[in-house]
Amino acid sequence: MKIDIGIDDATRKAIARDLDRVLADTYTLYLKTHNFHWNVTGPMFSALHTMFMTQYNELWLAVDEIAERIRTLGEAAPGTYGAFARLTSITETDGVPEAMEMVRQLKDGHETVVRTLREALPRAQEAGDESTVSLLSDRLVVHEKTAWMLRTTLQ
């Protein structure tokens, strides 16, 4: 069925492809954060375990919102580990790092998502796709603030 929301088909599809990368980064960061929540140890266990839980819960809700925006644009959302692995900019972690290395890696992950969001934002702005602009802007706020909190934890 034709989609007539005031954005030409090619631009609508390109915005969805940008969102695919945002979704892949978000899902991969969710998985890494949840892994670290399960496996963190050390003197800051309680604080980090709770912080990571708050973060992965927020990321989990965001994944659905991003995927639904892709669907709203008329495109299929990626939903497999293979697709996410091809699309993500987040690096995978082998083994279980020590607690402060977990914090550093999550800080790096949130900063990576910020960069992906900033790459996606101009196309949506140029197309007048305010719904996607709003979503991307809201995600920027969350990831920038989380990166700041993680940086502060490392100081």
N, CA, C and O of each residue as an XYZ file, in Angstrom:
620
protein
N       0.842     -1.174      0.000
C       0.000      0.000      0.000
C       0.894      1.247      0.000
O       1.905      1.302      0.700
N       0.508      2.224     -0.783
C       1.271      3.462     -0.891
C       1.250      4.216      0.437
O       0.233      4.277      1.127
N       2.383      4.775      0.763
C       2.514      5.608      1.964
C       2.617      7.051      1.503
O       3.501      7.390      0.715
N       1.728      7.900      1.982
C       1.690      9.303      1.576
C       1.705     10.176      2.832
O       0.675     10.696      3.259
N       2.917     10.326      3.419
C       3.055     11.108      4.649
C       3.868     12.384      4.427
O       4.345     13.000      5.380
N       4.021     12.771      3.165
C       4.718     14.006      2.858
C       6.226     13.871      2.754
O       6.937     14.875      2.723
N       6.719     12.647      2.699
C       8.153     12.383      2.514
C       8.252     11.439      1.326
O       7.621     10.382      1.314
N       9.054     11.822      0.312
C       9.138     10.968     -0.876
C       9.687      9.594     -0.497
O      10.369      9.440      0.517
N       9.377      8.597     -1.333
C       9.719      7.209     -1.029
C      11.209      6.994     -0.786
O      11.589      6.313      0.167
N      12.048      7.566     -1.632
C      13.499      7.346     -1.494
C      14.013      7.925     -0.177
O      14.826      7.300      0.503
N      13.544      9.106      0.177
C      13.982      9.729      1.435
C      13.438      8.966      2.631
O      14.147      8.763      3.617
N      12.192      8.545      2.549
C      11.575      7.769      3.634
C      12.362      6.489      3.875
O      12.623      6.127      5.023
N      12.741      5.805      2.804
C      13.528      4.570      2.918
C      14.923      4.862      3.477
O      15.434      4.091      4.290
N      15.537      5.960      3.054
C      16.870      6.320      3.549
C      16.825      6.651      5.046
O      17.737      6.289      5.788
N      15.780      7.328      5.482
C      15.622      7.617      6.908
C      15.466      6.315      7.685
O      16.043      6.158      8.761
N      14.701      5.398      7.150
C      14.535      4.092      7.806
C      15.868      3.359      7.899
O      16.146      2.719      8.913
N      16.698      3.441      6.860
C      18.007      2.786      6.902
C      18.904      3.436      7.966
O      19.668      2.747      8.641
N      18.807      4.765      8.110
C      19.532      5.448      9.193
C      19.055      4.923     10.548
O      19.860      4.679     11.447
N      17.755      4.754     10.683
C      17.189      4.247     11.931
C      17.587      2.790     12.181
O      17.695      2.367     13.332
N      17.804      2.025     11.112
C      18.307      0.651     11.278
C      19.609      0.660     12.068
O      19.799     -0.160     12.966
N      20.502      1.582     11.738
C      21.798      1.681     12.432
C      21.598      2.114     13.879
O      22.268      1.608     14.779
N      20.680      3.049     14.103
C      20.378      3.484     15.469
C      19.828      2.304     16.275
O      20.209      2.097     17.427
N      18.933      1.538     15.660
C      18.350      0.373     16.326
C      19.431     -0.660     16.646
O      19.462     -1.197     17.753
N      20.305     -0.939     15.701
C      21.366     -1.926     15.911
C      22.307     -1.485     17.030
O      22.684     -2.294     17.877
N      22.684     -0.215     17.036
C      23.548      0.282     18.103
C      22.846      0.198     19.452
O      23.449     -0.202     20.448
N      21.584      0.571     19.483
C      20.830      0.561     20.738
C      20.670     -0.855     21.262
O      20.861     -1.103     22.452
N      20.322     -1.782     20.384
C      20.132     -3.169     20.815
C      21.456     -3.774     21.283
O      21.494     -4.467     22.300
N      22.519     -3.523     20.564
C      23.823     -4.071     20.931
C      24.294     -3.490     22.257
O      24.856     -4.210     23.084
N      24.072     -2.197     22.468
C      24.427     -1.582     23.746
C      23.544     -2.131     24.873
O      24.016     -2.335     25.992
N      22.269     -2.366     24.574
C      21.378     -3.007     25.558
C      21.964     -4.357     25.983
O      22.068     -4.641     27.177
N      22.339     -5.175     25.020
C      22.852     -6.509     25.314
C      24.145     -6.433     26.137
O      24.323     -7.190     27.091
N      25.032     -5.528     25.767
C      26.285     -5.362     26.503
C      26.003     -4.897     27.935
O      26.613     -5.397     28.880
N      25.098     -3.959     28.096
C      24.767     -3.432     29.419
C      24.149     -4.519     30.288
O      24.471     -4.631     31.471
N      23.266     -5.316     29.705
C      22.632     -6.394     30.464
C      23.676     -7.441     30.868
O      23.645     -7.943     31.992
N      24.582     -7.766     29.974
C      25.676     -8.686     30.272
C      26.505     -8.171     31.451
O      26.818     -8.927     32.371
N      26.853     -6.902     31.421
C      27.663     -6.331     32.495
C      26.876     -6.314     33.809
O      27.448     -6.537     34.876
N      25.585     -6.055     33.736
C      24.725     -6.109     34.936
C      24.821     -7.487     35.587
O      24.960     -7.594     36.806
N      24.749     -8.526     34.785
C      24.812     -9.894     35.304
C      26.177    -10.220     35.900
O      26.263    -10.964     36.877
N      27.239     -9.672     35.323
C      28.585    -10.153     35.621
C      29.478     -9.194     36.401
O      30.629     -9.530     36.677
N      28.988     -8.023     36.760
C      29.827     -7.078     37.502
C      30.149     -7.642     38.888
O      29.313     -8.291     39.517
N      31.364     -7.387     39.347
C      31.796     -7.781     40.691
C      32.641     -6.657     41.274
O      32.989     -5.700     40.583
N      32.959     -6.788     42.539
C      33.879     -5.837     43.173
C      33.194     -4.942     44.173
O      32.001     -5.081     44.442
N      33.978     -4.001     44.733
C      33.472     -3.154     45.813
C      32.293     -2.262     45.413
O      31.510     -1.853     46.269
N      32.163     -1.959     44.118
C      31.056     -1.108     43.658
C      29.915     -1.949     43.089
O      29.053     -1.428     42.382
N      29.908     -3.246     43.396
C      28.915     -4.153     42.822
C      27.495     -3.603     42.910
O      26.818     -3.480     41.889
N      27.045     -3.276     44.091
C      25.644     -2.892     44.287
C      25.284     -1.661     43.454
O      24.262     -1.645     42.767
N      26.124     -0.641     43.520
C      25.841      0.597     42.782
C      25.850      0.356     41.275
O      24.961      0.829     40.566
N      26.851     -0.376     40.779
C      26.948     -0.615     39.339
C      25.861     -1.568     38.855
O      25.287     -1.365     37.785
N      25.580     -2.594     39.630
C      24.517     -3.538     39.277
C      23.196     -2.784     39.091
O      22.471     -3.017     38.124
N      22.897     -1.893     40.013
C      21.658     -1.096     39.938
C      21.718     -0.099     38.780
O      20.736      0.059     38.054
N      22.854      0.573     38.599
C      22.985      1.537     37.507
C      22.819      0.845     36.159
O      22.107      1.342     35.286
N      23.474     -0.297     35.990
C      23.379     -1.009     34.720
C      21.946     -1.476     34.476
O      21.489     -1.468     33.333
N      21.233     -1.880     35.517
C      19.840     -2.311     35.353
C      18.971     -1.143     34.873
O      18.148     -1.301     33.970
N      19.159      0.006     35.474
C      18.415      1.196     35.040
C      18.699      1.485     33.565
O      17.790      1.796     32.796
N      19.957      1.378     33.188
C      20.348      1.679     31.811
C      19.803      0.654     30.831
O      19.286      1.028     29.779
N      19.907     -0.637     31.152
C      19.412     -1.619     30.178
C      17.899     -1.584     30.062
O      17.365     -1.854     28.986
N      17.190     -1.258     31.138
C      15.728     -1.125     31.042
C      15.353      0.034     30.118
O      14.425     -0.083     29.317
N      16.069      1.145     30.228
C      15.805      2.297     29.365
C      16.094      1.945     27.911
O      15.319      2.293     27.021
N      17.203      1.260     27.668
C      17.561      0.865     26.305
C      16.541     -0.105     25.726
O      16.203     -0.019     24.545
N      16.051     -1.023     26.545
C      15.061     -2.003     26.074
C      13.804     -1.304     25.578
O      13.257     -1.673     24.538
N      13.343     -0.301     26.313
C      12.158      0.438     25.870
C      12.441      1.224     24.593
O      11.569      1.349     23.733
N      13.643      1.748     24.470
C      14.009      2.531     23.290
C      14.042      1.673     22.036
O      13.660      2.135     20.960
N      14.495      0.430     22.161
C      14.564     -0.479     21.018
C      13.196     -0.585     20.355
O      13.086     -0.506     19.131
N      12.175     -0.762     21.149
C      10.827     -0.896     20.599
C      10.373      0.389     19.905
O       9.780      0.342     18.827
N      10.648      1.510     20.515
C      10.250      2.796     19.940
C      10.937      3.036     18.599
O      10.303      3.505     17.653
N      12.213      2.720     18.511
C      12.963      2.914     17.271
C      12.443      1.967     16.187
O      12.230      2.379     15.047
N      12.239      0.696     16.548
C      11.729     -0.278     15.571
C      10.348      0.122     15.075
O      10.051     -0.015     13.889
N       9.509      0.612     15.965
C       8.162      1.029     15.544
C       8.209      2.243     14.636
O       7.349      2.390     13.768
N       9.194      3.122     14.814
C       9.331      4.260     13.905
C       9.724      3.767     12.513
O       9.219      4.271     11.509
N      10.618      2.788     12.452
C      10.992      2.205     11.158
C       9.758      1.619     10.483
O       9.555      1.815      9.285
N       8.936      0.906     11.238
C       7.701      0.317     10.700
C       6.729      1.412     10.263
O       6.059      1.271      9.240
N       6.647      2.492     11.023
C       5.769      3.596     10.664
C       6.173      4.198      9.320
O       5.328      4.676      8.563
N       7.468      4.168      9.036
C       7.964      4.670      7.752
C       7.763      3.659      6.624
O       8.136      3.921      5.481
N       7.172      2.501      6.945
C       6.824      1.530      5.918
C       7.901      0.511      5.609
O       7.813     -0.200      4.608
N       8.912      0.432      6.451
C      10.020     -0.480      6.214
C      10.073     -1.545      7.295
O       9.570     -1.344      8.401
N      10.679     -2.669      6.975
C      10.874     -3.726      7.966
C      12.040     -3.352      8.867
O      13.072     -2.874      8.396
N      11.872     -3.571     10.151
C      12.947     -3.309     11.110
C      13.851     -4.537     11.197
O      13.359     -5.665     11.225
N      15.170     -4.329     11.240
C      16.055     -5.472     11.437
C      15.782     -6.081     12.810
O      15.452     -5.364     13.754
N      15.918     -7.399     12.921
C      15.596     -8.021     14.191
C      16.359     -9.298     14.475
O      15.901    -10.135     15.251
N      17.522     -9.457     13.852
C      18.319    -10.648     14.119
C      19.713    -10.232     14.594
O      20.173     -9.122     14.326
N      20.369    -11.148     15.303
C      21.731    -10.866     15.737
C      22.631    -10.592     14.541
O      23.487     -9.709     14.591
N      22.438    -11.348     13.469
C      23.248    -11.151     12.274
C      23.076     -9.761     11.690
O      24.057     -9.102     11.344
N      21.834     -9.314     11.580
C      21.573     -7.970     11.049
C      22.166     -6.907     11.965
O      22.791     -5.953     11.502
N      21.965     -7.080     13.263
C      22.518     -6.103     14.203
C      24.047     -6.083     14.135
O      24.657     -5.016     14.191
N      24.657     -7.246     14.017
C      26.118     -7.326     13.941
C      26.640     -6.588     12.709
O      27.681     -5.935     12.777
N      25.928     -6.686     11.586
C      26.347     -5.989     10.358
C      26.157     -4.478     10.476
O      26.936     -3.709      9.913
N      25.140     -4.057     11.194
C      24.761     -2.644     11.226
C      25.379     -1.839     12.366
O      25.493     -0.617     12.262
N      25.778     -2.496     13.447
C      26.179     -1.759     14.646
C      27.585     -1.182     14.558
O      28.440     -1.682     13.828
N      27.797     -0.130     15.312
C      29.123      0.462     15.498
C      29.670      0.138     16.883
O      30.800      0.508     17.199
N      28.893     -0.542     17.707
C      29.287     -0.900     19.066
C      30.179     -2.140     19.000
O      29.847     -3.114     18.323
N      31.302     -2.101     19.698
C      32.200     -3.257     19.696
C      31.747     -4.274     20.739
O      31.303     -3.927     21.833
N      31.877     -5.533     20.359
C      31.525     -6.626     21.256
C      32.660     -6.847     22.247
O      33.821     -6.570     21.945
N      32.318     -7.349     23.429
C      33.302     -7.625     24.470
C      33.379     -9.120     24.703
O      32.369     -9.770     24.973
N      34.584     -9.661     24.596
C      34.802    -11.066     24.938
C      35.202    -11.140     26.401
O      35.932    -10.282     26.897
N      34.726    -12.160     27.088
C      35.080    -12.332     28.485
C      34.346    -11.353     29.383
O      33.386    -10.701     28.972
N      34.821    -11.264     30.618
C      34.200    -10.392     31.612
C      35.246     -9.400     32.110
O      36.125     -9.770     32.889
N      35.164     -8.153     31.672
C      36.138     -7.159     32.140
C      35.892     -6.799     33.609
O      34.834     -7.100     34.163
N      36.865     -6.164     34.219
C      36.676     -5.680     35.586
C      35.694     -4.507     35.578
O      35.425     -3.918     34.531
N      35.176     -4.182     36.734
C      34.044     -3.256     36.849
C      34.281     -1.902     36.179
O      33.426     -1.429     35.431
N      35.423     -1.277     36.434
C      35.648      0.052     35.857
C      35.870     -0.025     34.352
O      35.597      0.943     33.643
N      36.358     -1.151     33.855
C      36.462     -1.337     32.402
C      35.067     -1.471     31.804
O      34.818     -0.995     30.696
N      34.159     -2.113     32.526
C      32.763     -2.170     32.077
C      32.202     -0.758     31.940
O      31.575     -0.421     30.936
N      32.437      0.055     32.958
C      31.942      1.442     32.928
C      32.533      2.177     31.739
O      31.820      2.892     31.034
N      33.845      2.007     31.506
C      34.491      2.685     30.376
C      33.891      2.234     29.053
O      33.627      3.056     28.175
N      33.676      0.934     28.908
C      33.111      0.422     27.659
C      31.681      0.909     27.448
O      31.296      1.205     26.317
N      30.903      0.995     28.494
C      29.539      1.498     28.343
C      29.549      2.988     28.020
O      28.727      3.459     27.234
N      30.469      3.729     28.619
C      30.620      5.147     28.271
C      30.938      5.280     26.788
O      30.341      6.091     26.080
N      31.893      4.468     26.329
C      32.246      4.483     24.899
C      31.036      4.106     24.038
O      30.819      4.695     22.979
N      30.259      3.138     24.486
C      29.077      2.718     23.744
C      28.049      3.825     23.610
O      27.500      4.045     22.530
N      27.788      4.518     24.703
C      26.811      5.612     24.641
C      27.318      6.736     23.746
O      26.536      7.340     23.012
N      28.608      7.022     23.795
C      29.168      8.046     22.911
C      29.085      7.610     21.451
O      28.881      8.441     20.566
N      29.242      6.319     21.196
C      29.097      5.795     19.837
C      27.669      5.981     19.343
O      27.458      6.394     18.203
N      26.691      5.681     20.187
C      25.294      5.867     19.792
C      25.025      7.351     19.520
O      24.300      7.686     18.583
N      25.595      8.226     20.322
C      25.433      9.673     20.085
C      25.920     10.020     18.679
O      25.252     10.759     17.955
N      27.066      9.496     18.295
C      27.592      9.796     16.951
C      26.678      9.243     15.860
O      26.457      9.904     14.845
N      26.151      8.050     16.057
C      25.221      7.465     15.084
C      23.965      8.317     14.979
O      23.472      8.561     13.878
N      23.451      8.764     16.096
C      22.269      9.625     16.103
C      22.546     10.930     15.363
O      21.715     11.392     14.581
N      23.703     11.518     15.609
C      24.054     12.778     14.932
C      24.194     12.595     13.418
O      23.910     13.513     12.650
N      24.629     11.419     12.999
C      24.714     11.139     11.559
C      23.327     10.998     10.944
O      23.121     11.373      9.789
N      22.380     10.464     11.699
C      21.033     10.233     11.177
C      20.180     11.500     11.183
O      19.278     11.643     10.358
N      20.453     12.396     12.086
C      19.584     13.565     12.292
C      19.432     14.482     11.075
O      18.304     14.880     10.783
N      20.496     14.842     10.346
C      20.333     15.806      9.245
C      19.347     15.365      8.162
O      18.576     16.187      7.668
N      19.357     14.094      7.788
C      18.453     13.641      6.724
C      16.992     13.814      7.173
O      16.153     14.279      6.402
N      16.702     13.440      8.414
C      15.336     13.590      8.922
C      14.953     15.061      9.006
O      13.818     15.426      8.699
N      15.894     15.908      9.419
C      15.618     17.348      9.486
C      15.334     17.920      8.102
O      14.375     18.668      7.912
N      16.182     17.559      7.136
C      16.019     18.067      5.769
C      14.696     17.632      5.159
O      14.115     18.360      4.354
N      14.212     16.445      5.536
C      12.952     15.931      5.000
C      11.735     16.486      5.730
O      10.600     16.254      5.314
N      11.967     17.213      6.812
C      10.847     17.702      7.608
C      10.144     16.581      8.362
O       8.960     16.682      8.682
N      10.878     15.523      8.639
C      10.331     14.364      9.358
C      10.452     14.620     10.850
O      11.339     14.094     11.520
N       9.542     15.438     11.352
C       9.606     15.871     12.747
C       9.454     14.714     13.734
O      10.006     14.769     14.833
N       8.724     13.682     13.365
C       8.578     12.533     14.269
C       9.922     11.845     14.482
O      10.279     11.506     15.611
N      10.660     11.642     13.403
C      11.984     11.025     13.532
C      12.954     11.983     14.201
O      13.758     11.562     15.032
N      12.895     13.261     13.856
C      13.757     14.255     14.503
C      13.534     14.241     16.009
O      14.493     14.249     16.782
N      12.286     14.219     16.423
C      11.968     14.195     17.847
C      12.526     12.946     18.520
O      13.120     13.029     19.595
N      12.337     11.798     17.891
C      12.855     10.541     18.429
C      14.374     10.605     18.570
O      14.919     10.269     19.621
N      15.052     11.035     17.513
C      16.510     11.104     17.544
C      16.999     12.116     18.581
O      17.970     11.856     19.292
N      16.335     13.254     18.668
C      16.710     14.276     19.654
C      16.530     13.765     21.076
O      17.389     13.976     21.932
N      15.414     13.095     21.323
C      15.177     12.525     22.656
C      16.243     11.489     23.002
O      16.718     11.437     24.137
N      16.617     10.665     22.024
C      17.651      9.652     22.269
C      19.008     10.317     22.528
O      19.780      9.837     23.358
N      19.302     11.408     21.831
C      20.553     12.132     22.073
C      20.652     12.573     23.525
O      21.696     12.411     24.158
N      19.575     13.126     24.049
C      19.566     13.590     25.442
C      19.898     12.433     26.384
O      20.733     12.578     27.276
N      19.254     11.301     26.188
C      19.469     10.142     27.063
C      20.913      9.661     26.985
O      21.547      9.449     28.018
N      21.439      9.486     25.780
C      22.773      8.927     25.627
C      23.865      9.899     26.069
O      24.867      9.483     26.650
N      23.678     11.178     25.800
C      24.661     12.157     26.274
C      24.692     12.206     27.800
O      25.766     12.245     28.400
N      23.528     12.203     28.421
C      23.470     12.239     29.889
C      24.058     10.973     30.490
O      24.792     11.042     31.475
N      23.747      9.819     29.914
C      24.277      8.559     30.428
C      25.790      8.519     30.269
O      26.491      8.082     31.182
N      26.302      8.961     29.140
C      27.761      9.005     28.938
C      28.414      9.912     29.980
O      29.473      9.579     30.512
N      27.798     11.042     30.270
C      28.317     11.947     31.297
C      28.364     11.260     32.661
O      29.361     11.355     33.377
N      27.287     10.571     33.014
C      27.253      9.884     34.306
C      28.322      8.796     34.378
O      28.952      8.616     35.420
N      28.528      8.082     33.296
C      29.548      7.043     33.277
C      30.953      7.653     33.337
O      31.831      7.127     34.022
N      31.165      8.771     32.616
C      32.461      9.462     32.693
C      32.738      9.908     34.121
O      33.859      9.778     34.613
N      31.714     10.433     34.781
C      31.868     10.895     36.161
C      32.207      9.734     37.088
O      32.990      9.902     38.023
N      31.636      8.575     36.848
C      31.929      7.388     37.640
C      33.397      6.985     37.489
O      33.990      6.436     38.418
N      33.972      7.254     36.340
C      35.361      6.883     36.084
C      36.368      7.852     36.701
O      37.550      7.524     36.811
N      35.922      9.026     37.101
C      36.858     10.039     37.623
C      37.214      9.779     39.073
O      37.987     10.533     39.663
